[in-house]
Amino acid sequence: MEATVTTANSEEKTWGGGENQPMGASYGKLMMWFFIVSDALTFSGFLAAYGFSRFKFIETWPLADEVFTHFPFMHGVSAPMYYVALMTFILIFSSVTMVLAVDAGHQMKKDKVVLYMFLTIIGGGIFVGSQAWEWKNFIKGEYGAIETKGGSLLQFVDKDGKRVALAEFAATLPEVREQLTRNKAKWFMEEGSLPSYSVAEVQAGFKAHPDLLIRTETITAEKQKTVLSRAESESRLSQAAYVVEGANLTRNEYGSKLFADFFFFITGFHGFHVFSGVIINIIIFFNVLLGTYEKRKSYEMVEKVGLYWHFVDLVWVFVFTVFYLV
């Protein structure tokens, strides 16, 4: 609907999404750009907060090469960053297929739009599934660690500095462990689930393996975590309070708790954007199949959803750089 403004000499139409198009953009595309700019500012705030937190706790921040080492169907093989790089390539490639879909729409080639939209949906679906798989491994953990009464994190290594999982040395003690819940303890105390081993079992296993050492979460100038002597290791282990397996919003076996908090929030927020984009692409895909845009003689809707898709791809480039590379 268009409003009019009457002047002394003429009558001008104000823009209401009709023929008058600022900068040659339709109402729908301009609104998409407004959304993209506002969402970009939101992501910028999140990444800036992550950067400040990392700078403040740089000495205990986890090393990405030690956290993201898994690859599907290659259990036990250390492949640092390989799968994350593959995920990134797939998402960027889906952006290329979206460009091709938009170009085919400009040429009114329905079959090509269908093909490239389908490939874009497949790429986005693979990325979302890969991110869910990555979350699963991050939450489950691989080696386990100990948290001391002061909140420090202790990891276990052999004499060569190679990480050792709790399952490789923890003893089995004849003790009865009971999960701490509100109705069995003080009103403010509870725990999500029992870890695979108790603190006593880890301490007993460590004592029985004199070749083991403890590595703290503190990072040296050479970007290596500090390994303690055997005597220092035994002293620090005596202060153990919790067994930590994997990562959640409370504890993190990889290092600083804030890393897990930011990882879940920012990658989850971006994953929600990608998932939403996949759903929208599926709706547009079926509209293309039904010939909706052929009848309108315009594939502008494909172009608008393409703007959103390129945005989520670009955001991932920044998230990938900040979380995994820097």
N, C-alpha and C positions, 0 to 999 in steps of 0.2 A: 504494500500500500504506500502511495506517495503523497507527501504533503506539499503544499504550495506556499510560496512566500511572495506576497504582492508588493512591488516597489512602485515608485512614482511613474516609471516609464514602461515597465514590463512585469511579467509574471514568471518567476523562476521556480523550477521543481527542485525540492531537496531530495537527497538520496534516500530511497526506501527499499533498496534491493532490486530496483527495476533497471531501466535502460541507462541511467546515469551511473557510471562505474568508475570510482576513484582509482587511478593508476591502472585502469584497464582490467581490474579484478572484479569478479562477480561477488555477490554478497556472501555466498557459501565459502569461497576461497579466502576472502578477507577474514571471515570469522575463524577459519581454520588457522590462519596465520596468527590471529590474536591468541588463540588457545596455545599454539606452539611457543610463542614468546613467553607467555605466563608460565607454562610448564617448564620451559628452559630455565627461567629464574628460580623455580622450585628446586630443580636438580642442581643448579649452581649453588644454592644455599646448602643443600645436603653435602655436596662434595667439598665445599669450603669448610664445613664443620668437621668432616672427616680429616681434611688436611691439617686443621689446627690441632685436633686431638692426636693425630699421629706425630706431629711435631713435638707436642708436649710429652708424649710417652714413647719417644723414638727408641729409647734403650730397651724397651720390653715389647716392641711391636713385632708380631710374627713375620717371618720371612715367607713370601708367597711361594717361592720355590720348594719350601718344605711342607706347605699346606696343601697345595693343589697338585698332587703328584699322581692322581689316579687316571686310568684310561680303561674304558669298557672292555671286558673280556681279557684283560691283561692283569689279573690280580697278582699282587706281589712285585710287579715291575714298576720301578720308579720312572715316571715320565713327567717330569715337572713342566707344567704349563702347556703340554702338548694338546690336551683335550680342550682347554680354554681357548687356545689359538684356533683349533678346528671349529669350535662353536662360533668364534668371531668371524672366521672366513665364511661360514654358512650364512650367518646373518647379513654380512656385507653382500654376498652373492644374491641373497633374496632381494636386496635393494636394487641390484642390477636388473633382475627379472621384473621388478616393479616399474623401472624406467622403461623397459621394453613394452610392458603392458600399456603404459600411458601413451607411448609413441604409437603403438598399434591402434589405440583408441582414437588418436588424432587422425589416423588414416582410415578410420571406420572399418577396421579389419577385425571382425568379431572373433573368428577362430583363433587368431594370434593373441587377442586379449584373454580369451579363455585359457590358452596354454600357459601364458606367462603369469596370469593370476594364480593358476593352479600350482605352478612351481614356487611362487612367492609364499603361498599358504603352506606348502610342504616344508620350505626352509624355515618359516616361523615356527611351525609345529615341532620340528627337530630341535630348534634352539630352546623352546620352552621345556621340552622333555629333557634335554641335556642339562638345563639349569636345575630342574628338579632332581636329576641324578646326582649332580654336584652337591646340592644341598644335603641329600641323603648321606653321602660320604663325609661331608663336613660335620654333620650332626653326630653320625656314628663314631667318627674318629678311627684311628688306626693303631696308635701305640699306647695311648693312655699316659697319665701323668699324676703327680701328687701336688696338692695345694697345701701350703703350710698354714699355721695359725695366723701368720702375719699377712697372708694373701699372696705370697710368692709362689711361682710355679716351678716344679722340679720335674725334669725329664730324665730318662735313663739312656745311657750310651755304653758301648763296650770300650775296650782300651784303644781302639782305632777311631773312636768318635762317632761310630755308626749307631743310629737310634735302635733301641731294643724295646720291644713291646712288653707290657706287663704280663701277658700270657706266657712269655718265654721264660720267666723266672719266678713269678709269684708262687708262694707256697700254698698248700691246702691245709688249713687248720680246722680242728674239730670245734668250731664255734658256731653258735646260732645267731644269725643276723636277722634283725627285724627292721622293716622299713619305718622310718620316722614319720608319723602323721600327727595331725593336730589333736586327735582324740587319744593319742598314746604318749603325749609329751606336753611340754609347755605350749600354751595357746598360740604363740607366735612362731613355733618351729614346725617345719615339715620338709620332706625331700621328695623329689619327683619319682625317683626309682632307685633301687639299690644298684650300685656298680657291680661289676663281675667279681671284684676282689675287695677285701677289706684293707684298711690301713695296716693292720697287724700282719696280714698275709703278704703284703708288698714288702714290709720291713723284714719279715723272716726270710723271704726269698732273696732279698738284696744281701742280707747277711750271709746266706749260703752260697753266694756267687761273688767271690772276692775280685773277679775281673771287671765287675760293673762299676760305673762311675755315675755321678749325677751332673747334669747339665742344667744351668739356670736359664731363665728367659732373658737375661741381660745380654745385649749384643755389643760386641767389641767394635773397635774402629775398623777392623778388617771384615766387618759384617759376618762374624762368626759368634755363636753363642758360647758363653763362658763355661768351661768344663772344670769341675772341682776335683781336688785330690781325693783319695779314698777316705782319709780321715775327715776332711771337710764334708764329704758326701754323707758319711755316717752321722755327723753332727747335724747337718741340715735335715736329714730324713727323720731324725728324732722329733722334729717339730711338725711332722705331718699331721694334717687334720682331715683332709678329704682325698678320696680317689676320684680323679677326673677322667672321664672317657668321652671324647668328642667335644662338641661345642653346643652351647645353648645361650640363653639370655642371662644366665647366672654365672656359669663357669665355662672356661675355654682351655682345652689341653694344648693349644698351639701358642698361647701367649696372652697378651692383654685382653681382658674381657670386652673392652670397647671395640676391638676389632670384630668380634663376632656380632655385637649389636649393630654396628654400621653395615657389616656384610649382609646380615639378614634384612635389614631395613632398606638399604639402597638397591641391592640386587633384586630383592622382592618387589620393590616399587617399580623397578624397570621391567621385571618379569611380568608384572600385572599389565603394564603398558603393551608389551609384546603380545601377551595373551589376548588383550582387548583388540589389538590390531588384527590378530588372526581371525577372531570372531567377525569383526567388521569386514575383513577381506572375504570371508566365506559368504556373508550376506550379499556383498557386491558381486561375487563370483556367480551366485545363483541368479542374480538379476541380469547379469550378462548372458547367461545361458537362456533365460526366458525372453531375451530380446528387448528388455525394458529400455536400454539406452539406444538401441537401434531405432526404436519408435520415436524416441526424443530427438534423434539425430545428433546426439551429443554424449560423449563419454566423460563429461566433466567430473562425475562422481568418482570415477576411477582415479582421476588426477588429484582430487581432494584427499582420498584415502591414501594415495601415494605420498602426498606431503607428510601425512602423519607417520607413515611407515619409514620414510627417510629420516624423520626426526628421531624415532626410537633407535634407529640404526646408528645415527650420529651420537646420541647420548651414550650408547653402549661403548663406542670408541673411547669416550672420556672415562667411563666407569672402568673399562678394561685397563686403560693407561694408569689410572689412579690406584686401583686395587691390586693389579697384577704385575705391572711393569716398574712403577716408580719405587 
